[in-house]
Amino acid sequence: MFKSVGKRVPRFDGIGHVTGKTVYPSDLSMPGMLVCKTLRSPYHCTRIHFIDTTEAEKVPGVYSVITHKDVPHNLFSMVPDHHVLAEDIARYKGQNIVAVAAVDKSTALKALSKVKIEMEELPYVIDPVEAMKEDAPKVRPEGNLRVFDDVDTVRRIRRGDVEKGFAEADYIVEGEYWTPNQEHAPIETTASLAYLDGNGKLVIHSKTQGLYFTLGDLSNVFQLPLNKLKMVGATIGGAFGGQNSIHTDHIAGVLALKTGKPVKFHLTREEEMMYTTIRSAWRFKIKDGIKKDGKITARYVDVLEDCGAYTELGLYALEKNVNYIGGANKIENLAIDGRLVYTNKMPSGSMRGFGVNIGQYAEQVQTDKLARKIGISPFEIRLNNAFKEGDENHVGNPLVAVSGIETLQKVAKMAGVELPKEYQEMSSK
């Protein structure tokens, strides 16, 4: 009856993977292709006083040496505040400052060693809690906290009266939870190949996960209309969210435009691990009010996201986090304060449900604490507070096709946990 459902179906690209015939962006090459390498900031925060590329340009086999002055538009990303090449200040260790296109890797590295650059190490801060203090080194001129809607440094979610809810509670339970930065560590490191085709269109073979997001972003960087830029997606050797951010496409593209030749920029494993976007570090402080019957009367969550030196996708992650951190619980009195903090670290990007699952870790551990406090099972505390069909979520959206209760009942059965009859008869409808 079914062609695929319930049957073993070979992956459409499986044969190429197991035979080694699959071509990844890092495998690509072209006749006359140049190699790109970059000079990066050795410090967490660096003032760049001057750059002299004269001697680097004289190295035989070097076709181009570029700084931020050579980039048509030097800002990129979803929130375009990240520099393609650092200008007066490099705000994190490993930020690109100078890029070279040469006939091979050794020539490119030799040219970078000839770059004369005067840098001054500046005070820095890498702890997000320290970064919020008034006397902390300024990561950005406007300060270390993101301002939302030009008004406030706190992204607020409010529902009901949280103080009233705490007053009605039999118990108050508090918890603090941290999650660390995390690197994606894909098997294939980031790579781009950029060149001009026969019609003068800039073509970039990219490892991006978001082809059309990248296309629009790079059109702005290169100051090219969309019909003069072509992004070619490829089989990706691992990404996990890390390739939603641009790491090599922009620099390879600028060098291809400058030289008129194909340019490949392929990160080493060290560069991939140390300098590309990472999963944010987060801190959550949760305060709950709960009654003896298991009803959550109030919840307050203080969210702190360590975004790194530039906004990248961190703002989107925070917006998602504060919308979901309340959990799958119907809580009438809820207050959430979210802060995005800048530190002198590599920018944060997306990774595996970024912003959402990180918050759910904290919320779920806190919910288990509530169950222990009043002496009921982890299943019962969740069933007591579960959303039902037609409820509004924490930001006022009506819920449809709700099945949280049925899911919990099924999981309990699979785990061999016999729920009390009243919970077995509950329904999300």
C-alpha positions, 0 to 999 in steps of 0.5 A: 500500500505504501511505497516508503512508509514502514519500509527501509529506504536507501538515502538518495545520496548514500552511495556517494557518501560511502564510496567517497564520490560525494563532492563537498565545497572543500573538494572544489578547485578550478584552474588558476585558483588562488588561495585565501588566508587571513591575518587575525587579531591575536587579542580579545580586544585590539585597537588597530593604529595602522596597517601597511600591506606594501611589502606583502603585495611585493611577494611573488605569487600574491595577487591581492592584499585587502583591508576593510577599505577594500570591502564595498560595504564592510558590514554583514549578518542578520543584524548588520553590525559585524565587520567583514574585516576589522576597522579601528577595533577588533572586538574578539580574538581571531577577528579577520583584519587583513586577507590575502589571495595568492597562488598557494597557501605558503605564499599567502602565509608569507605575505601575511608575515610581511604585513606591518600592523601596529596594534594596541591590546585593550581591556576586555571582558569575556564573562557576561555577568562582569560585562553588565557592571558599570565599570566593565570594559566597553565591548561596543561604543553603545555599551554591553547590553543590547537595546530593544526597540531603542527603549530598553535593555530588557526584553520583557514578557508579562502575563497576569500579576506575578507578585499576586501569584507568588503571594498565593503560593504555598511554596517558593522554589528558586534555581539558577542554571548555566549552559556553556558555549559550544562549537559545532565541530563539523567534519568538513570545515568551512569553505568557499570558492568564488569566481567571475563567470563568462558574463561577469557574474560573481559565483560563490560555491558555498557551505551555507545552510541558508542559501537565500539568506546568504545571497541577500546579505552578500549582495549588500557586502559586494554592493551588487544587484542580485542578478549579478550574484549567484550562490551555489549550494552543495552537499554539506559535510556537517553544519548543525546551524553553524553555517547559517552564519557567513564565515568565508563567502564574503572575503572570498567574494571580495578577493575574486572581484579584486583579482578577477580570478577564482579564490578559495577560502578554506578554514583549518580545523583550528580556525573552525574551532576557535573563530567561527560562530558558536552556541551562546552561553546562557544563564537562567534564574527561575523563581516559581510559586506553587501550591500544595496541589501542584498548581504553578501560581507564578513564574519569574525568569531572568534570562542572560545571553552571552552574545559575543562581540557582535549580534549575528543571530544572537538577537533572534535566539533571545527572542525565541528563548523568552517566548518559550522559556515558560515551558509547556505550562499554563501559568496565569502569572508570568514575568520574563526578563531577557538580556543580550550581553556583548562580550569580547568573544566570537559571535554567537550563531545558531545551533540545533534549535538555538535559543529554545532547547537551551531554555527548556533544559533549565525549565525542565530541571526547575519543574522537576524541583517543583515536583520534589518540593511538594512530593509528587511525580515529575509526570504529575507536576507536568500534567497538572499544569499542561496546556489544553486545546484553545489555551493561549500561550505565554505571548497570547497566541491561541494553541491548536492541536494540543497533545501534551497530556496525551504525550505525557501519558504515552511516555509514562506507559512506555516507561512503566509508570502507572499514573493515578486514574485521574491522570490517566483520564485527563485529556488535552481537549 
